[in-house]
Amino acid sequence: MSTSGDSDTIAQTETEKPTTNVNRRQPYGQGFLDTISTGWAERPESTPPQREQASFAAQRRAAVSAAFPGKRLVVPAGDYKQRSNDTDYPFRAHSAFTHLTGWASDSEPGAMLVFEPRAEGGHDVTLYFRERADRTTPEFYSNASIGEFWIGPRPALGGVSADLGLATLHIDTFEAGDDDLVVDDDEELTRFVSELRLVKDAYEIAQMQLAVDVTARGFDDIVSNLPGIVEHPRGERVVEGVFHQRARNDGNAVGYDTIAASGPHACYLHWTRNDGAVVPGDLILIDAGVEVDSLYTADITRTLPVSGTFTDIQRRVYETVREAADAAFAAARPGVKFRTVHEAAMQIIATRVAEWGLLPVTADEALDADKGGHHRRYMVHGTSHHLGIDVHDCAQARREMYYDGILEPGMVFTIEPGLYFQIDDITVPQEYRGIGVRIEDDILMTADGPVNLSAGIPRTADEVEAWISRLSA
């Protein structure tokens, strides 16, 4: 509804967030209300060509339809999430919604993809979303959450339909059913759409390579800025900012919070506070990935000697981690179990830390599945996870399809062993304490074996030192 220009009232719409604070708003005078809907040029309506991913998304929808005959399915895009008071986090659509529609960084909050079962079999699939507001409605000018006067033009139903190859309707016509299966509410549907992403199609593989390539440029940016990073008292924060700039310039955003962990912080697996100094003589572990506009993300880790050169002990730890990563890569073949990759890396980790005298048992005893695990003190995480439109993609897949699943061509996953010696861990000699190393690459399985999509980012100790010398001198 709208009001007159009374000084104690404001114009608003019924779609406005109920928590929106109206106490600070200025009233709209009657002159404004009488003229705001007039004097606008006609907005041209264009019919865009169908986007590249539309045909792939259609095949995915067909698979979902076949798996749930006679069921009404609802896949929401999600909506804004509150950050504080009346400010929200940037909107990012639900991964299953993007995967099944092809609508990515440009998707609309509150949209719904609905599979309506047909009597003769199959489904009619419709995308519901809030179309652009007519300029004669108060929504246009008074709703700061969705009004085009505030947030810019919203897409038209016809344009989106042509773009995505989907039927579209206004969200106001959507009606929920009592027996709807809804993603994240229904276990079977959630599992299916997660497992649907285990094997990537040609479009997805190309997007993964693009995400890796942009991420590689982000790592180059970091290395180039090392002198300035060292000078700042919160150099970790500078690393985060440098990478974020690349992610926003060449992609949509970062795929996850950047880990910029220098010195002892590198021993904390998910250090995202990033408020420490970057000190020459230390290592800095950087775990970062760019999410491109399609919402596919890379996930890369490199560990750099801040001074440009590894010490002997740092090099020993680093090259052991690389040896573990190479062993995992060699073990990854079509037809082997996914967990074989982790087991190959753990064989190297257990062997080397036993050789260094860090274990109370032999490497073989540590590797015993029931009684061992002593080496996991220094690498508590797994070696691999699936990667794609989520950084930890396919996370709701069944164990027999994921950890105990079989590697197939088209799968994309990480290989990321590490060694972490906490600063106060008295089970290791002093010279190891405070060293944390992880090397992470993004791997595509093909019929001929694994391909390292991130092989172009320096990996060996010698390559890393030459990289820093070349870019940060």
ABEGO torsion letter per residue (X at the ends): XBBBABAABBBBBAABBAABBAAABBBBBAAAAAAAABGBBBBBBBBBBBBAAAAAAAAAAAAAAAABBGBBBBBBAEBBBBABEABBBBBBBBAAAAAAAGBBAABBBGBBBBBBBBAAEEBBBBBBBBBBBBAABAAAAABAAABAAAAEBBBBAAAAAAAAGBBBBBAAABBBBAABBBBGABAAAAAAAAAAAABBBAAAAAAAAAAAAAAAAAAAAAAAAAAAAAABABAAAAAAAAAAAAAAAABABBABBBBBBBEAAAABABBAAGABBBBBGBBBBBBBBBBBAAGBBBBBBBBBBAAGBBBAAAAAAAAAAAAAAAAAAAABBBGBBAAAAAAAAAAAAAAAAAAAGABABBAAAAABAAABGAAAAABABBABBBBEABABBGAABBAAABAABBBBBGBBBBBBBBBBBBAABAABBAAABGBBBBBBBBBBBBAAEBBBAAAABBABAAAAAAAAAAAAX
